[in-house]
Amino acid sequence: MKNIENKKEVKALMNVKKVDIIKYLHIAIIIIGSIFVLFPCFHTTLWFDESYSVAIASHPINEIWTIGSHDVHPVLYYIMLHILGIFTNGSILSYRIFSAIPLIILGILGFTHIKKDFGEKVGLIFSFLILFMPVTFVYGGEIRMYTWGMFFITLTAMYAYRIYKSGVSKKNWIIFSIFSLSAAYTHYYGLIAAFVLNISLFLYFLINNVKQRNYEVKYIKYSINLKYSIISAIIQIILYIPWIGAFLSQYSSVSQGFWIKTINIVEMFDFQFTGNLDTRIYITKGISYIFSLIMCIYMIYLFSKHFKEVKPARIAIRTYFLIIILLALISIFTTILYARYLLIITGIFLFALAYVMSKDKSKIRIAIICILIVAMSTAINIDLIKTNYDESNSKPMEYIREDIKPDDIILIDNNGSGFVVAAQFRENKLYFWDRMNWNVEEAYKAYGKTIYNLDNLKDYKGRIWIIGAWKDGFAEEAMKNLGGDIDVLKSEYFGTKYREYQYVITLIERK
């Protein structure tokens, strides 16, 4: 008997030691992963989309709402940036780090929520994938709403599952509703995803409400949750009504000619693993395709081998594809299916991957996959660090900053370089000469005044910064159209590593 008891004690101690190892490994992954995500973030260089976030966030909240209603995204993220800007004096660096925060929080939630609901191994792998998968961390330093949209939808899905699994919890319904509405106000993919999650819960409780009428205890559970799902939906709809007018206006403008013209299935597939886009290649396409294919085959293999054991993963991947199918159906009328926007639902995708990976009995295979992910991410991160911290990036702004005066005005055209300057020198009056007739006057009030010719400046006397790009001849055309007595005070070309933006900065004085 003593031998048996001793063996049980030894086994119990071994289990405790094993649990402690996993616990500390999980904490280490979160710490190292958070540092890894933050490595490329400490710079203030912008590209066009980021410049819009910075520019609109500098306006009061009521103006953000009005201006944002003419953009192609909802405004919660811009309002969050504005509030952050109040405490950081509009620091671009703080805005950039702000985008990494959702990934770090999700990594921590792997240690808390995911671990509690699905076990230590699932939580550990989820934290690892969130912080090290290339598709997430390449956007962890981007001053856009994508990581926050992913955060809100992942939390919405997390609490949707808790509602599905638990009895009746007002707390879960309240938290679910808050994150669902936040997602809808952050990105339209968030709106679609929130709709799918809300309708899925409603249908589940409705169907089981009918099925379980003869089983009083179960029936009460389904009946009360059905009522809560209806109440939650009504409250969310009421709170979204203020944005409905803007949504319809945006949809109308999008349907008349949105910038997304075609659906690229290969790019969408590759993006979910590597973050690669046609406009931004983080890793050579041949390598990225091989990596994505390996990950996809591995995921399919695990699903097929452990199909009956991975119900939460099946629910997650079914929800993920249901959202994409709905987006594809909408795209029949207006093309909105675009790879980069899939980041909003990537948290759901990575949870499914984490869950099936937790069922893999081969530690060697898991180790190989994790090493492959880290190798890919490290290669990409090294490239990001070299690009983001290249000294060429700061030179254009330094060139302007050393000589700009409060009364100087800035003149830009449709080239992205001009908008980057406009966002970083918001104290100076800006004129956007819309030479390509984008017809974005209301949305681009975020930057300043839109003009369609230079007659607006015919009586202006003073200094003008003309911001163009290499070989576009913008400065020459602007001076020709301005006419009058003009002195060119200085002019310089700059090529930068960040997004390979080019600047021709010309300072003139009109007498």
N, C-alpha and C positions, 0 to 999 in steps of 0.2 A: 504493500500500500504506500509506504514512504517513497519507494522508487517512482511509483506512478505520480505521486504528488510532486516530487522533485522535477520530474520530466515536464509536468504541466507548468510548474513555476518557471523553468528554463524557457519553455516555449512562449509563455506569456511575456517574459523579459525580452526575448528575441523579437516578438511582435511589436513591443513598445519601442525598442531600438530602431526597428524598421520604419515605424511611423514617424519617429523623431527625425530620421534621415530624410524622409520625403518632405517633412515639414520644413526643415532647414534648407533643403534643396529648392523648395518652392519659394521661400523667402529670398534666397540668393538669386533665383531667376528673375524675380520681380525687381530687385535692386539693380542687378547687372543690365536687365532689359530696359529699365527706365533710363539708365545712363546711356545705353546704346541708342535709344530713341532720341535723346536730347543732344547727342554729339553734334549733329549737323545744324542745330537750331540757332546758334548764337551769332547771328548776322542780321543785317538790316536791309539787305538788297531785296528788291521786289521784282515781280513780273506782272504782266497786265492784270490778270484776275485778282492777284493779291492787292494791287494798287486800288482796285475798286472797293475791296473790303476796308482798306485803310481810309480811303476817301469818304465813303458813306458813313463810317463809324464816327467821323469827326463832327457830324451834324447832330443837332438835338433829336431826341427820340421821335417827336412828332414829324420832323422832316425825314427821318429814316423811314418811317412808315409810308409817307407820301412818295418819296423818291423810290423806295424799294418796291412799291406797288407797280412800278413801270419796268422793273428788272425781271429776271426769269426765275428768281428764287424768293421764298418767303423771308421774313426779316428778323427772326428771333436771334440768329447768330450775330447779325450786325448790331442789334441792341445789346447783346452780351458784350461785344467788343467795345461799344460805346461806354458801358458801365465800367469795364476794365480800364478804359482810357482815362476815365475821371481820376482813378487812383494812380495811374502810371504816366500821366501827362501825355497820353497818346503814343506811348513807346512802341515802336515797331517790334522791338525785341520781345516785349511782353506779349504782344499779339501772337508772335510766332510760337513762343513757349506755350501759350494758351491752347494751341492746337495739339500739343503733345499730351496735355493733361488727361483728356478722355482715354487715351491708350493706357496710360499709367493707372488710372482708376479701374479700367476694365481688367488690367493685369492683377490688381489687388482683389477685385471681385472674384477672380478665379480662385483666390485663396479663401475667400469668405463665402459668397453665395453659391458659386458653382461647386465648390468642394462640399458644402453643406448639402446641396440638393442631389449631387450626382457622384460624390466620392472624391477622395484625394487625388487619384490618378487623373481623372477627367479635369479637375481644377488645375492641376499642375500643367498638363499639356495645353489647356486653354490659355493660361497665362503666358506660356512659352510662345504659342502661335500668335497671340495678340501683339506681343512685344518684338518678336523676331521675324515674323512672316514679312517678306519684302513689301507686299501690297499695303500693309498697314503703316509701317514706319516711314515709307517714302512720303506719305502724306501727313506724318506726325509733326512736320515743321512747316506745313503750308498754311498760309493765312487765308483759309477758306473754311466752309462749314462742314466739310465731309466727315472729319473724325468725330465732331459733335453729333452729327446726324447718325453716324454708326453707333455712338454711345447711347443715344436716346432709344433707337430701335432695338438694340441688344437688350437694354433694360426692359423695354416694353415686352419683348419676347420672353425674357426671364420671368417676369411677373405673370405673364399670360400662362406660362407653364405651371407656376405655383398655384394659380387659380384653378387650373385644370386638374391638378393633382390633389389639392387640399380640400377641406370641407367648405366652410363659408368664412371668408375673411374680408371684412370691410377695409382693413389696412391694405391688403394686397390689391383690392380694386381701386382704392384711391391712388396708390403709387403707380399702378398700371395706367390709369387714366392720365395722370400728370405727365408721364414719360411719352405716352401715345400722342397727346396733344402737343408736347414739346417737339416731337419728331415731325409732326405735320406742319408746325410753324418754322421748321429749320430747312426742310428740303421737300420737294414734291415726291421724290422717291420715299421719303419718310411718311408722307401722307398716304401713298399707295400701300406701303408696308403696314402702317397703322390700321388702315381699312381692312386689310387681309386678316390681321391678327384679331381685330374686333369682331369681324363677321364670323371668323372661325370659332371663337368662343361662344358667340350667340347661337350659331347653328348646333354646336356640340351640346349646349345646355337645352336648347329647344328640342332636339331629337331625343335626348335622354329623358327629358321631362315627360315626353309622350310615352316612351318605352317603359319607364319606371313608375307609372301611375299606381300599379298594384303593390309596390314596395315602399311603404310609407317613409322609412328613414332615408333611403336613397332619393325618393321623390322630393322630399323637403330640400335636400341639398341642391338638386338640379333646379327646382322651382325658384328657390331664393337667388341662386346664382344667375338664373335667367332674368329675373327682375333687376339684379344689379347690372347685368350686361346692357339691358335696355336703358337704365338710368344713366350709366356711364356714357353710353353712346349719345344720348340726348344732351347731356352736359357738354360733352366734347363738341358736338355740332353747334350748340348755342355759342360756345366760346370761340368757335372758328368762323361764325357768321361775319364778324367784322372784317375778315380777310376774304370772304367769298367774292366780293366785288372786284378786288384786286386780282384774285385767282382767275376769274372769268375774263378780265381784261388782258391778263398775261397770256392766257390760253388762246385768246383771239389773235394777239400779236404773234404768238409762236406759230399758230396754224397758217399765218400768212407768209411765213418764211423764216423758220428757225434756223440757226447755224448748223444744227445736226441734220445732215442731208441723207446719210445712208447708215444702215446697221451693219457693223463689222463683227460677225460671230467669232472669228478667230481672235480678234483683239480682245473681245469680252472674255473669252476663255483664258487667254494668256494673262490678262489684267488681274484676274482673281487670285493668281498665284504670285505674280512678279510686280504688278503695278505698271507694267509697260504700256505706253500709248504711242500712237503714230507720232504725236507731237512731242513726246518725251520718252526716250528709250533709256532705261536705267541699266539694263544689261543686254548684251548682244542678242539679237532675236533668235539666232540658232540655239544658243545656250538656254535662253528663256523658254523656248518651245520644248526643249528636251526636259527641262526641270518641271514645267507645267504638266507635261505628258506623264512623267514619272509619278508626280503627286496625284494626278487624276487616276491612273491605273492602280496605284496603291489604295486610294480611297474606295474605288469600285471593288477591288479585291476584298477589302475589309467588310464592306457592306454585304457582299454576296456570301462571305464566309460566316459572318455573325448576324445575319439579317434578323433573326428572331430575338436576339439579345440586345438589340440597339434601338429600341422603340423611340427614346427621346431624340436620337440622331435622325431616325426616319421622319419624325414629326418636323424637325428643324429643316431637313433638306427638302421635304415636301413643301413647307412654307416658303422656303427660298425660291424654289422653281415656280410656285404658284404666283409669287410676286412678279417674277420675270415674265411669265406667260401673260399676266394682266398688262404689264408694260408693253409687251409685244402686240397685244390686241389694240391698245391705245395707239400704238405706233402705226397701225393701219391707216389712221386718220391724221395723226401728227407724229412725226418721228421724234420720239423722246428716249428711245432705248440707246444708251451710250455707256461705254465701258467704265469711265471714271465715276459715274454716278452709282455704280454697283457697290462702291465702298460703303454706302449707307446700309446695305444688308450683308456686308461681309462678316460681321460679328456672328450672325446666324449660321453662315456657311462654315466659319472656323469652329464654332461649337460642334457642329455635326462631325467635322474632321477630328476634333479632339476626342469626342465620345467614341468613335469607331477605333481610333488609335489606342485608346485605353483598353480595348478588348484584344489587341494584338498580343499573342503569347510570346512572340519572339522579341527578346530584348535587343538582340543584335540588329534586327530589322528596324525597330524604333530608333535605335541609336544612329543607324545609317541615315534615316530620313531626317532626324534632328540635326545631324552634322551637315547634311546637304543644305538644309534650310539656313543654318548659321553661316555656312560658306558663301551661299548666294547673297545673304543679307550683308555680310561683312564686305564682300566685293563691292556691292552697291553703296554701302555706307562710306567706304574709303573714297569712292568716286564722288559722292555727295560732299564729303568734307573738303576734298581738293577743289571742287567747283565752288561751293558756297563761301569758302574762306580765301579764294584767290584775290590777290591785292588789286587786280584790275577792276573788280566789282565796285569798289568804293570811289574810284577816281572820278567818274562823271559827277557824282554828287558833291565831292570835295571841290571840284572845279567851279561848280555853281556857288556853293556855300561860301567860298572865300571872297566872292565879289558881289553877291546879290544884296540888293537894298529893299527896304520895305515897300517903296513906291514902284518898284519894277513890276512889269506884267510878264506873264508867260504865255506864249502862243504855241499851240500844238496842233497836229492834224491826226489822222487816223492811225498813225504808227504807234505801237505799244510803248515805245521808249518815252514818248511825251507824257503818257498817263502815269508812268512810273515817277517822273519828275514832278508832275502835278500833285501826286499823293504825298510826296515828301516835302513839298514847299507850299503847304496849304494856306499859309498866311498871305501869300502873294496872289493877286487877282489873276485868274486864268481865263483864256479864251480858247475854246476847242473849235477849230475850223473843220467842219464836217465835209471834207472834200469828196468823200465817197458816198455821201447821202445815206448814212446808216439809219437816220431817222430815230435817234435815241436821245433827243433833247431832254425829255423829262427824266429819264434814268440817269443821264450823265450830268444832271445838276449836282450829283455827288462830287464832281470835280470843280465845276464852275459854269461859266456861260458858254452855250453852244452858238456858233455863228455859221452862216453858210456862204459868206463872202467877207472881204475885209473892209467893206464900207463902214462897218461899225467902228473901225479904228481910224477913219480918215482924218479926224480932228485931233487924234491923240499925239501929244508931244512928250517924249521921255524915252526911257530905256525899255527894250523888249528882249526877252530871252526866247529865241526861236529853237525849238527842240525837234530835230528830225533824225533820220537814220542814214546810214551810209549810202551814198549815191542816189538818194531819193530827190535831191534838188529842192527840198522844201524851203530852205532858207532863201535861196535865190528867187523862187516863185513868190514867196511872201514879201520880200523886199520890192519886187517888181510891182506887185499889186498894191502895196502900201504907198509907193511913190514918195515924192517930197525929198527933202534934204536928209539923207541917212548916212550916218557914220558907222562902220563896222568896228566895234571896239575890240572884239576878239572872237575867234572861232576855232574849235578843236574837235577832232574825231576821237571817239573812245570805243574800243571793243571789249566786251566783258565776257567772263566765263559763265556767269549765271544766266541760264537760258539762252546764252549766246546773243544777248541783246547788244545792239550797236546804237551809238548816240553821236549825232553831229550837233554840237551845242554852239549856237551863235548868239552873241550879245551885240545888239545894235542900239543906236540912239537916234531917234527921229526928232529933228529940230523944227 
